[in-house]
Amino acid sequence: MIGKLLAALLLIPAPVVAADDPYDVLVFSRTTGFRHDSIAAGTQAVRDLGAQHGFSVTATEDPAVFTTAGLAGYEAVVFLNTTGDVLDAGQQAAFESYIRGGGGYAGVHAAADTEYDWPFYGELVGAWFASHPAIQSATVVLEDRAHAATAHLPQRWNRTDEWYDYRTNARSTAHVLATLDESTYSGGRMGADHPHAWCKTLDAGRSFYTGGGHTRESYADPAFRAHLLGGIRYAAGQAHADCRPETGYSKLYDGATTGWSQAGPGGFTNADATLTSTGGMGLFWYSAAQFTSYSLKLDWKTAGDDNSGVFLGFPPSNDPWSAVNNGYEVQIDATDAPDRTTGAVYGFKSADLAARDAALNPSGEWNTFELLVEGERLQIFLNGRKINDFTNTDPARSLAGHIGLQNHGAGDDVSFRNVRVRELGGPNPPRTGPVVGLAGKCLDVAGAGTADGTKVQLYTCNQTNAQNWTVTSGGDIKALGKCLDVAGGGTANGTRAQLWTCNGTGAQTWAPQPDGTIRNPQSGRCLDVSANRPVNGQQIHIWDCHGGANQRWTLP
């Protein structure tokens, strides 16, 4: 047993925790149903964590503390293996007010076997207990390794406990941190999606729940104690996290670097599903696809006063300066000037610094960005809190294009985890109709031809199918069942526009701009009437964006 414990200590590194402000935690362990014999061990574990990490602990089974005045002195309340109906109506009202007003809750194991007839509590805990098989070994699969409760854990965490099934799946209302792999134990009843630990917000309050903690041995396990500590720190508002429900994202990086390319010097090490920057200035960019309207989420951590950034909206290039000159950087560097500090759109717009500071975890701890791109609007969320709102008005740039992670230079050590994207349907459904340009004439498919390579031209508007274009939020512009395309995927001035079978490449991705231009992110150039001539049959091509009349279009 000692050998196994030492092995576990070697495999799971201790979490790095910054010094918190002093705070106070109430541990509540009243039971009116089954009583776990691990309650004393769990209470002592929380006391030990408090002594080690600077928070005071009061333990009680007396519900009389659940009054407005009684709860006011605590930043978080831990429901430690409570069971049954533990609060009366007045106490319930006081606790609900405490949570909604900004208090924190951490539920451990049988906290889900509590207060079945109180709807608010069901919302707070996230899901109620249904059943469990015998105590046995199982594998916990980590979905979020940025939260303070899980950042220290491996991608797959093998341990022994009592594994709960729940009456409902918490995923629709909570952010799932970890699930159970039912193939690794017997008796699980929830199937392929079996949440085990999660977090959420309720009004101004915070909630964390873990299904672990049935056994006395759990509270002697350093990894589980660190898991519990992280949940308490989040509940108490000492560690920040994005605990909004999350579904529909596709992984761009979670250990595998397929689809990524390095531009410029330096690079990233790749270990434990974590990228860490080395040398530079370079850019590790996702070359496999471009994105138009999307939510990009990623977890990041600095080692100290370090510099990096996330680049958006640049054309494909092996030169990292192309991203600097053609795209936008969301900065990571908490000590730089306001327009180039963490959360700023570098050189263009500072973050709301008060909101940023309230959401930012310090160096050594993980943070989560959501970069929400809808057309040419970029909203930046840090650990679930909105800190910036920027709209691109520069016709030479766009938020549509590739994404990349910067390795800034020697000594700038920044790590990234769990890069994922959810492509959006866009703020509007696909629109169909004419695309009107120079001199009131229309974008037209020559002769209504459907062969690949058919010329796209300017022509008097005539309401035929040759001028009936469908514009999608994903960046496609289609007519006659095929796509508006840059010939040969070219990027040079004067490359002609044509009709071609839709193939999802950058040659067929278009980003309408606020000034009426239509930009091709792959080339960085705009859809243009050649020679500025408004005659029927005039070739459409791409050219440097300048916003002139021959580059302005009215979409359906």
C-alpha positions as CSV (number, residue, x, y, z in Angstrom):
1,M,0.0,0.0,0.0
2,I,2.8,2.4,0.9
3,G,4.5,1.6,-2.4
4,K,1.3,2.4,-4.4
5,L,0.9,5.7,-2.5
6,L,4.5,6.7,-3.3
7,A,3.9,5.8,-6.9
8,A,0.8,8.0,-7.0
9,L,2.7,10.9,-5.5
10,L,5.4,10.6,-8.2
11,L,2.9,10.4,-11.1
12,I,0.6,13.3,-10.0
13,P,2.5,16.6,-9.5
14,A,1.4,18.8,-6.7
15,P,-0.7,21.8,-8.0
16,V,0.9,25.2,-7.9
17,V,-1.4,27.4,-5.8
18,A,-0.8,31.1,-5.4
19,A,-1.2,32.7,-1.9
20,D,-4.9,33.4,-1.5
21,D,-6.4,36.2,0.6
22,P,-7.6,34.7,3.9
23,Y,-11.1,33.4,3.8
24,D,-13.5,31.3,5.8
25,V,-15.2,28.0,5.0
26,L,-18.1,26.2,6.7
27,V,-18.1,22.4,6.5
28,F,-21.7,21.1,7.0
29,S,-22.1,17.3,7.3
30,R,-25.6,16.7,8.8
31,T,-27.3,13.5,7.8
32,T,-30.9,12.3,8.1
33,G,-30.3,9.3,5.9
34,F,-27.3,7.1,5.3
35,R,-24.3,8.2,7.2
36,H,-20.8,7.8,5.7
37,D,-18.1,6.7,8.1
38,S,-15.6,8.9,6.1
39,I,-17.2,12.2,7.3
40,A,-14.6,12.6,10.1
41,A,-11.7,12.0,7.7
42,G,-13.2,14.4,5.2
43,T,-13.7,17.1,7.8
44,Q,-10.1,16.7,9.0
45,A,-8.8,16.8,5.4
46,V,-10.6,20.2,4.9
47,R,-9.1,21.4,8.2
48,D,-5.6,20.4,7.1
49,L,-6.1,22.1,3.7
50,G,-7.2,25.3,5.5
51,A,-4.1,25.2,7.7
52,Q,-1.8,24.7,4.7
53,H,-3.5,27.2,2.4
54,G,-4.6,30.1,4.6
55,F,-8.4,29.6,5.1
56,S,-10.2,29.0,8.4
57,V,-12.6,26.1,8.8
58,T,-15.7,25.8,10.9
59,A,-17.3,22.3,11.0
60,T,-20.9,21.8,12.1
61,E,-23.9,19.6,11.9
62,D,-26.2,22.2,13.4
63,P,-28.4,23.7,10.7
64,A,-29.1,26.7,12.9
65,V,-26.1,28.5,11.3
66,F,-28.1,28.7,8.1
67,T,-29.4,32.3,8.7
68,T,-28.5,35.4,6.8
69,A,-26.3,36.5,9.7
70,G,-24.8,33.1,10.3
71,L,-23.7,32.6,6.7
72,A,-22.4,36.1,6.2
73,G,-19.0,35.2,7.6
74,Y,-18.2,32.5,5.1
75,E,-17.0,32.6,1.5
76,A,-17.9,29.0,0.9
77,V,-20.0,26.2,2.4
78,V,-19.0,22.6,1.9
79,F,-21.8,20.0,2.0
80,L,-19.7,17.0,3.0
81,N,-21.5,13.7,2.5
82,T,-24.8,15.2,3.7
83,T,-27.9,13.0,3.2
84,G,-31.7,13.5,3.4
85,D,-33.5,16.7,4.4
86,V,-31.0,18.8,6.4
87,L,-32.5,22.3,6.3
88,D,-36.0,23.6,7.1
89,A,-37.8,26.2,5.0
90,G,-36.3,29.2,6.7
91,Q,-32.8,27.8,6.5
92,Q,-33.3,27.0,2.9
93,A,-34.4,30.5,2.1
94,A,-31.3,31.9,3.9
95,F,-29.0,29.6,2.0
96,E,-30.5,30.3,-1.4
97,S,-30.1,34.1,-0.7
98,Y,-26.5,33.5,0.3
99,I,-25.7,31.6,-2.9
100,R,-27.5,34.0,-5.3
101,G,-25.9,36.9,-3.6
102,G,-22.3,35.7,-4.3
103,G,-21.6,32.8,-1.9
104,G,-20.0,29.6,-2.8
105,Y,-21.0,25.9,-2.5
106,A,-18.8,22.8,-2.8
107,G,-20.7,19.5,-2.8
108,V,-18.9,16.2,-2.0
109,H,-20.2,12.8,-3.0
110,A,-23.5,12.3,-1.0
111,A,-24.2,16.0,-1.2
112,A,-26.1,14.8,-4.3
113,D,-28.2,12.5,-2.0
114,T,-29.7,15.5,-0.2
115,E,-32.8,17.7,-0.3
116,Y,-34.7,15.9,-3.1
117,D,-37.8,18.0,-2.6
118,W,-36.0,21.4,-2.8
119,P,-35.8,22.6,-6.4
120,F,-33.2,25.2,-5.8
121,Y,-30.9,22.6,-4.2
122,G,-31.3,20.4,-7.3
123,E,-30.2,23.3,-9.4
124,L,-27.3,24.1,-7.1
125,V,-25.8,20.6,-6.8
126,G,-26.4,19.9,-10.6
127,A,-27.8,16.4,-10.4
128,W,-29.3,14.1,-7.7
129,F,-28.1,10.6,-6.9
130,A,-29.8,7.6,-8.5
131,S,-27.7,4.5,-7.6
132,H,-24.3,3.0,-7.3
133,P,-22.5,-0.3,-7.8
134,A,-19.9,-1.8,-5.3
135,I,-16.8,0.2,-4.4
136,Q,-14.2,-0.6,-7.1
137,S,-11.4,0.9,-9.2
138,A,-12.4,3.0,-12.2
139,T,-11.0,5.6,-14.6
140,V,-12.0,9.3,-14.4
141,V,-11.6,11.0,-17.7
142,L,-10.6,14.7,-17.4
143,E,-12.5,17.1,-19.8
144,D,-11.2,20.3,-18.3
145,R,-7.6,20.5,-17.0
146,A,-7.7,24.3,-16.4
147,H,-10.0,24.4,-13.4
148,A,-8.3,24.6,-10.1
149,A,-9.9,21.3,-9.1
150,T,-8.5,19.4,-12.1
151,A,-5.5,21.2,-13.5
152,H,-3.1,18.9,-11.5
153,L,-4.6,15.7,-12.7
154,P,-3.6,13.5,-15.7
155,Q,-5.9,13.0,-18.6
156,R,-7.0,9.7,-17.2
157,W,-7.1,9.3,-13.4
158,N,-7.4,5.8,-12.0
159,R,-8.7,5.5,-8.4
160,T,-11.0,3.5,-6.2
161,D,-14.2,4.9,-4.8
162,E,-18.0,4.5,-4.9
163,W,-19.2,5.6,-8.3
164,Y,-22.6,7.4,-8.4
165,D,-25.1,7.3,-11.2
166,Y,-27.3,10.4,-11.3
167,R,-31.0,10.9,-12.1
168,T,-30.1,13.5,-14.8
169,N,-27.1,14.5,-16.8
170,A,-25.6,17.7,-15.4
171,R,-24.0,18.7,-18.8
172,S,-27.0,20.8,-19.9
173,T,-26.8,23.2,-16.9
174,A,-23.2,22.8,-15.7
175,H,-19.7,22.8,-17.0
176,V,-18.4,19.2,-16.8
177,L,-14.9,18.8,-15.5
178,A,-14.6,15.0,-15.5
179,T,-16.5,11.9,-16.6
180,L,-16.4,8.3,-15.7
181,D,-15.3,5.7,-18.3
182,E,-17.9,3.0,-17.6
183,S,-15.9,0.4,-19.6
184,T,-13.3,0.5,-16.7
185,Y,-15.7,-0.7,-14.0
186,S,-18.9,-2.7,-13.5
187,G,-22.4,-1.4,-12.9
188,G,-22.4,2.1,-14.4
189,R,-25.8,3.0,-15.8
190,M,-25.3,6.4,-17.5
191,G,-23.5,5.2,-20.6
192,A,-20.9,7.0,-22.7
193,D,-21.5,10.4,-21.1
194,H,-21.3,10.0,-17.4
195,P,-20.4,13.3,-15.6
196,H,-18.5,12.9,-12.4
197,A,-17.4,16.4,-11.4
198,W,-18.6,19.8,-12.6
199,C,-19.0,23.5,-11.8
200,K,-21.6,26.2,-12.5
201,T,-22.8,29.6,-11.5
202,L,-26.1,30.7,-10.1
203,D,-26.6,34.4,-10.3
204,A,-23.6,35.8,-8.4
205,G,-22.8,32.5,-6.7
206,R,-20.6,29.6,-7.6
207,S,-21.1,25.8,-7.3
208,F,-18.7,22.9,-7.5
209,Y,-19.5,19.2,-7.1
210,T,-17.4,16.1,-7.1
211,G,-18.8,12.5,-7.1
212,G,-15.7,11.3,-5.3
213,G,-15.2,11.1,-1.5
214,H,-17.1,8.0,-0.3
215,T,-14.1,6.2,1.2
216,R,-11.9,7.3,4.1
217,E,-8.9,6.5,2.0
218,S,-10.0,9.3,-0.5
219,Y,-9.1,12.0,2.0
220,A,-5.6,10.7,2.5
221,D,-5.0,10.7,-1.3
222,P,-2.9,13.8,-2.3
223,A,-4.5,14.0,-5.7
224,F,-8.1,13.9,-4.3
225,R,-7.2,16.4,-1.6
226,A,-5.9,18.7,-4.3
227,H,-9.1,18.1,-6.2
228,L,-11.1,19.1,-3.2
229,L,-8.9,22.1,-2.5
230,G,-9.4,23.4,-6.0
231,G,-13.2,23.0,-5.7
232,I,-13.2,24.9,-2.4
233,R,-11.0,27.7,-3.9
234,Y,-13.3,28.1,-6.8
235,A,-16.4,28.1,-4.6
236,A,-14.8,30.7,-2.4
237,G,-14.0,33.0,-5.3
238,Q,-10.2,32.5,-4.9
239,A,-9.7,30.7,-8.2
240,H,-11.6,31.8,-11.4
241,A,-12.9,29.5,-14.1
242,D,-15.3,29.4,-17.1
243,C,-18.1,27.3,-15.7
244,R,-20.7,28.0,-18.3
245,P,-22.1,24.8,-19.9
246,E,-20.1,23.8,-23.0
247,T,-21.2,21.6,-25.8
248,G,-20.5,21.3,-29.6
249,Y,-16.8,22.0,-29.6
250,S,-14.3,20.2,-31.7
251,K,-10.7,19.7,-30.5
252,L,-8.0,21.4,-32.5
253,Y,-5.4,20.4,-29.9
254,D,-5.6,18.0,-27.0
255,G,-2.3,16.3,-27.2
256,A,-2.1,15.6,-31.0
257,T,-0.6,18.3,-33.3
258,T,-2.1,17.0,-36.5
259,G,-3.1,20.0,-38.7
260,W,-0.7,22.5,-37.0
261,S,2.4,24.1,-38.5
262,Q,5.2,26.1,-37.1
263,A,6.0,29.5,-38.8
264,G,9.3,31.2,-37.9
265,P,11.9,30.4,-35.2
266,G,11.4,28.5,-31.9
267,G,8.4,26.3,-31.3
268,F,6.5,24.5,-28.7
269,T,7.2,21.4,-26.6
270,N,4.3,18.9,-26.5
271,A,4.0,16.8,-23.3
272,D,1.0,15.8,-21.1
273,A,-1.4,17.3,-23.7
274,T,0.3,20.7,-23.0
275,L,2.1,23.0,-25.5
276,T,4.8,25.1,-23.9
277,S,6.5,27.9,-25.9
278,T,10.3,27.9,-26.6
279,G,12.3,30.5,-28.4
280,G,10.8,32.7,-31.1
281,M,9.4,35.0,-32.3
282,G,7.3,32.4,-34.1
283,L,3.8,31.2,-34.5
284,F,2.2,27.7,-34.1
285,W,-0.8,28.0,-36.4
286,Y,-3.7,25.7,-37.3
287,S,-3.0,25.3,-41.0
288,A,-5.7,22.7,-41.7
289,A,-8.7,25.1,-41.7
290,Q,-9.8,28.7,-41.6
291,F,-12.7,30.0,-39.6
292,T,-15.2,32.7,-40.2
293,S,-17.8,32.8,-37.4
294,Y,-16.8,30.7,-34.4
295,S,-16.2,30.4,-30.7
296,L,-12.5,29.5,-30.0
297,K,-11.7,28.3,-26.5
298,L,-8.3,27.5,-25.1
299,D,-6.6,27.2,-21.7
300,W,-3.3,29.0,-21.0
301,K,-0.8,29.6,-18.2
302,T,2.2,31.8,-17.8
303,A,5.2,30.8,-15.7
304,G,5.9,34.3,-14.6
305,D,5.9,37.7,-16.3
306,D,5.7,36.2,-19.8
307,N,4.5,37.3,-23.2
308,S,2.4,35.4,-25.8
309,G,-0.8,35.8,-27.7
310,V,-3.5,34.2,-29.8
311,F,-3.7,35.3,-33.4
312,L,-6.9,35.4,-35.4
313,G,-7.9,36.2,-39.0
314,F,-4.7,35.8,-41.0
315,P,-4.1,34.2,-44.4
316,P,-1.9,31.1,-44.7
317,S,1.8,31.9,-44.5
318,N,5.0,30.4,-43.2
319,D,6.0,34.0,-42.1
320,P,4.8,34.7,-38.5
321,W,4.8,38.4,-39.4
322,S,2.0,37.8,-41.8
323,A,-0.3,37.1,-38.8
324,V,1.0,40.3,-37.2
325,N,0.4,42.5,-40.3
326,N,-2.9,40.9,-41.5
327,G,-4.7,39.5,-38.5
328,Y,-5.4,40.4,-34.9
329,E,-3.6,39.3,-31.7
330,V,-5.4,38.7,-28.4
331,Q,-2.6,39.4,-26.0
332,I,-1.2,37.5,-23.0
333,D,1.0,39.6,-20.9
334,A,-0.5,41.0,-17.7
335,T,2.1,43.8,-17.1
336,D,2.3,45.5,-20.5
337,A,0.6,48.8,-21.6
338,P,-3.2,48.8,-21.6
339,D,-3.5,48.3,-25.4
340,R,-1.1,45.3,-25.3
341,T,-1.8,43.6,-22.0
342,T,-3.7,40.4,-21.3
343,G,-7.1,40.6,-22.9
344,A,-6.3,43.5,-25.2
345,V,-6.6,43.3,-29.0
346,Y,-2.9,44.1,-29.4
347,G,-2.3,47.7,-30.5
348,F,-6.0,48.3,-31.2
349,K,-8.2,48.1,-28.0
350,S,-7.5,47.6,-24.3
351,A,-9.5,45.2,-22.3
352,D,-11.7,46.4,-19.5
353,L,-8.9,46.3,-17.0
354,A,-11.1,46.2,-13.9
355,A,-13.1,43.2,-15.3
356,R,-9.9,41.6,-16.5
357,D,-8.2,41.9,-13.1
358,A,-11.3,40.5,-11.4
359,A,-11.3,37.4,-13.6
360,L,-7.5,36.7,-14.0
361,N,-5.7,33.9,-12.3
362,P,-2.1,34.7,-11.4
363,S,1.0,33.2,-13.0
364,G,1.4,29.5,-12.3
365,E,-2.4,28.9,-12.6
366,W,-4.5,28.2,-15.7
367,N,-6.9,30.6,-17.4
368,T,-9.5,30.1,-20.1
369,F,-10.1,32.4,-23.1
370,E,-13.2,32.3,-25.2
371,L,-12.7,34.3,-28.4
372,L,-16.1,34.7,-29.9
373,V,-16.0,35.9,-33.5
374,E,-19.3,36.8,-35.2
375,G,-18.6,38.4,-38.6
376,E,-16.1,41.2,-37.8
377,R,-17.1,41.5,-34.1
378,L,-14.7,39.9,-31.5
379,Q,-15.8,39.4,-27.9
380,I,-13.2,38.2,-25.4
381,F,-14.1,36.3,-22.3
382,L,-11.6,35.5,-19.6
383,N,-12.6,32.6,-17.3
384,G,-16.2,33.2,-18.4
385,R,-16.3,36.9,-17.8
386,K,-16.5,39.4,-20.8
387,I,-13.5,41.7,-20.8
388,N,-13.3,43.1,-24.3
389,D,-15.6,43.8,-27.3
390,F,-13.9,44.9,-30.5
391,T,-15.2,45.4,-34.1
392,N,-12.9,45.4,-37.0
393,T,-13.4,48.3,-39.4
394,D,-10.1,48.0,-41.3
395,P,-10.8,46.6,-44.8
396,A,-7.2,45.3,-45.0
397,R,-7.8,43.0,-42.1
398,S,-10.4,40.5,-41.0
399,L,-11.3,38.3,-38.1
400,A,-11.9,35.5,-40.6
401,G,-9.0,33.2,-41.4
402,H,-6.5,31.0,-39.5
403,I,-5.8,30.9,-35.8
404,G,-2.4,30.6,-34.1
405,L,-0.4,30.6,-30.8
406,Q,2.6,32.8,-30.5
407,N,6.0,31.7,-29.1
408,H,7.3,35.2,-28.3
409,G,10.9,34.5,-27.5
410,A,13.5,33.0,-25.1
411,G,12.3,33.4,-21.5
412,D,8.7,33.8,-22.4
413,D,7.3,30.5,-21.1
414,V,3.6,30.2,-21.8
415,S,1.6,26.9,-22.0
416,F,-1.6,26.0,-23.7
417,R,-4.1,23.2,-23.3
418,N,-7.4,22.0,-24.8
419,V,-7.7,24.3,-27.9
420,R,-11.2,23.7,-29.2
421,V,-13.6,25.5,-31.6
422,R,-17.3,25.6,-32.3
423,E,-18.3,27.0,-35.7
424,L,-21.4,29.1,-35.5
425,G,-24.4,29.2,-37.7
426,G,-23.8,33.0,-37.5
427,P,-26.0,35.7,-36.4
428,N,-28.2,35.4,-39.5
429,P,-29.5,32.4,-41.6
430,P,-28.2,32.1,-45.2
431,R,-29.4,34.9,-47.4
432,T,-30.3,34.4,-51.1
433,G,-30.6,37.1,-53.8
434,P,-28.5,39.4,-56.0
435,V,-25.1,40.7,-55.0
436,V,-25.1,44.3,-56.3
437,G,-21.9,46.2,-57.0
438,L,-20.4,49.0,-59.2
439,A,-22.9,51.2,-61.0
440,G,-25.8,49.2,-59.6
441,K,-24.9,46.1,-61.6
442,C,-24.9,42.5,-60.4
443,L,-22.4,39.7,-59.7
444,D,-23.2,37.3,-62.5
445,V,-22.2,33.8,-63.7
446,A,-21.4,34.2,-67.4
447,G,-24.1,32.5,-69.5
448,A,-25.5,30.9,-66.4
449,G,-22.9,28.2,-67.0
450,T,-22.3,25.5,-64.4
451,A,-19.0,24.1,-65.6
452,D,-16.0,24.5,-63.2
453,G,-14.1,27.6,-64.2
454,T,-17.0,29.6,-65.6
455,K,-16.3,33.3,-65.5
456,V,-17.8,35.5,-62.8
457,Q,-18.5,38.9,-64.1
458,L,-20.4,42.2,-63.7
459,Y,-23.7,42.4,-65.6
460,T,-26.9,44.3,-65.6
461,C,-29.2,43.0,-63.0
462,N,-31.8,40.7,-64.5
463,Q,-33.2,38.5,-61.7
464,T,-32.0,35.2,-63.3
465,N,-30.5,32.3,-61.5
466,A,-27.1,33.4,-62.8
467,Q,-27.4,36.3,-60.3
468,N,-29.2,34.5,-57.5
469,W,-26.4,34.1,-54.8
470,T,-26.7,32.4,-51.4
471,V,-24.4,34.0,-48.8
472,T,-23.8,31.8,-45.7
473,S,-22.4,32.8,-42.4
474,G,-19.7,30.1,-42.9
475,G,-18.1,32.2,-45.6
476,D,-19.5,30.6,-48.8
477,I,-21.1,32.6,-51.6
478,K,-22.9,30.1,-53.9
479,A,-24.9,30.2,-57.2
480,L,-26.2,27.5,-59.4
481,G,-25.1,24.9,-56.9
482,K,-21.4,25.9,-57.0
483,C,-19.2,28.3,-55.1
484,L,-17.5,31.7,-55.8
485,D,-13.9,30.7,-56.1
486,V,-10.4,32.3,-56.6
487,A,-8.9,30.6,-59.6
488,G,-6.2,28.1,-58.5
489,G,-6.4,29.3,-54.9
490,G,-4.2,32.2,-56.1
491,T,-3.3,35.1,-53.8
492,A,-1.9,37.6,-56.3
493,N,-3.6,40.8,-57.4
494,G,-5.6,40.2,-60.5
495,T,-6.4,36.5,-59.9
496,R,-9.7,36.0,-61.5
497,A,-13.0,34.9,-59.7
498,Q,-14.8,31.9,-61.1
499,L,-17.5,29.4,-60.4
500,W,-16.2,26.0,-59.0
501,T,-17.4,22.9,-57.2
502,C,-17.6,23.7,-53.5
503,N,-14.7,22.2,-51.7
504,G,-14.3,24.2,-48.4
505,T,-10.9,25.6,-49.2
506,G,-9.6,29.1,-48.5
507,A,-10.2,29.9,-52.2
508,Q,-13.9,29.8,-51.5
509,T,-14.0,31.6,-48.1
510,W,-15.3,35.1,-48.1
511,A,-15.7,37.6,-45.3
512,P,-18.0,40.6,-45.8
513,Q,-16.6,43.7,-44.2
514,P,-18.4,46.6,-42.5
515,D,-17.4,49.0,-45.4
516,G,-19.1,46.8,-47.9
517,T,-16.0,45.0,-49.3
518,I,-15.9,41.2,-49.5
519,R,-12.5,39.9,-48.3
520,N,-10.9,36.6,-49.2
521,P,-9.0,35.8,-46.0
522,Q,-6.6,33.3,-47.7
523,S,-5.2,36.0,-49.9
524,G,-6.0,39.1,-47.8
525,R,-7.5,40.7,-50.9
526,C,-10.9,41.9,-51.8
527,L,-13.5,41.0,-54.5
528,D,-13.0,43.7,-57.2
529,V,-14.4,44.8,-60.6
530,S,-11.3,44.8,-62.8
531,A,-10.1,48.2,-64.0
532,N,-13.1,49.8,-62.2
533,R,-15.1,49.4,-65.5
534,P,-18.9,49.1,-65.1
535,V,-19.5,47.4,-68.4
536,N,-21.4,44.1,-69.0
537,G,-19.0,41.2,-68.9
538,Q,-16.3,42.9,-66.9
539,Q,-14.1,40.3,-65.1
540,I,-14.3,40.0,-61.3
541,H,-11.0,39.3,-59.6
542,I,-9.2,39.9,-56.3
543,W,-7.2,43.0,-55.6
544,D,-5.6,44.8,-52.6
545,C,-8.4,46.1,-50.4
546,H,-9.0,49.8,-50.7
547,G,-12.7,50.3,-50.2
548,G,-13.3,52.0,-53.6
549,A,-16.6,51.8,-55.4
550,N,-15.5,48.8,-57.5
551,Q,-15.0,46.8,-54.3
552,R,-18.2,47.7,-52.5
553,W,-21.1,45.2,-52.7
554,T,-24.6,45.0,-51.3
555,L,-25.4,41.5,-50.2
556,P,-28.9,40.0,-50.1
